[in-house]
């Protein structure tokens, strides 16, 4: 009975998420592939493309990322993982990169007396053919068998990854300083409560590094391109760095705020919702965190024949060679429209 009660809020959350996603982008399962129909000229005029570029799903996969130092493979029935090992489930690879004690640089974030903070770092690689999600909320920590409170930081593990994309992130917990055995459980199946354990090994770094994917996706669109799907016409207007004059809205060291500006026209006979929540961003193949501090952030419910314009922004490394924004045009088919970030 308790398990059934536990599933109720989870199922409600899933239903709400699905309902929101259905309102973002096209929702017809038979929506057409995005087609380039023209370009915006320097004078602001549009020109038809002489040859329409029909984007097929065969070209929709970015080049795969590979680790330059190979993680230790694990048996399929393995349930405990140590630093350097990789848990694999349905094409999603979660590599346990390092563990260690952690101290916040914020003087107001300190552990209780007799306790300390710990940090486990992971590298996630989606090698499946469909989108995969991973979040720090799926992790729980136990010290000598007792539940420990979770803490959160800017680099928390949280990403929804397209096929071939990667993410790096950490999970944080507050544990007794004298704990003998610390285990972090990852629930990879909420419906069956299936879990695996990552063993905390003190300050231990695997030394693993992962190659960056700097290749541009074959189906990427460029600034000035005009794209049509079954329901939307999308004009890629601009790509630029956003510099905030608010001292509290500044990127992390070694990063910048990058944004693209888009115009959407509803070609269908029904309302269409477009939002920055339907976008992802990848710098050299690795997931980036969203930035929501711009006043003209894209968010609109567009009536038939109407238009909307807005920006989508993310925090990206300043040294990234390739940055791509992905718009999920169809929730059911996981169809993506890729915009190459190129400052113009």
C-alpha angles and dihedrals in degrees: 000000000000091000091053091051090050091054095053098075091040092054091046090053091049091050092049092049091050092048092052093046091052088060092054115083124332119340102189112111090216097053114146124249116264113269128195107234102170150330137252110242125217089259090059094253124125128235128197117243111248090216119029112226108222109202112216126200090241089072094044097093118089118220110282122254119233130194115247087211110043116234117230110270116235133213115256093243094048115126103175124063133191131198110297096026127113130222113207127194125167093336096314111120118199112189119196099223104174147339132206151132115288134206122193119230087218110094090210094058107075132140122253119263111289093019140092139194121251130195131204117192123207138187114209123199123184107210094161126102094245139054117282131194132205129179139177088238088075091065128086129181131216125189112198087341097309124117115251129205119253123233129200135220140173093269096051114152105257125136145136105212131201119216111294095014128120141205138194123207146140141229123218133203140174112233138170112272091228096050112137099198126027121184128180115205122208116201105210096172117041093185095059099025090236114169144174127204130233111202115223107230103184115244101354127145120189092206090226117155126187129217117245120237105225096165116120113237112255091232097048119134124217136221108285096028119131114210131191130199127174091278109018142051110206125193116196100215108170149351122200147139117268116218113195122211089201110101090210093054104063129131122249117267111286092021139093138195110255122188140179127205120218138180119212126198120191108230094175133086094244136059117279126201121213123183142162086244087075091062133088129186132210127191111199087342096308124114119255130205121249125250117212103179099102117104095218097051112158112263122136146135104218123204120219110291094009131117139220133190130197150131135261118202138189137175109249135174112267091226096052112132096201127026121181131183117209124205116197102223095177125030095196098050095031088231112176133199111207123211117193111222108230118156109238 
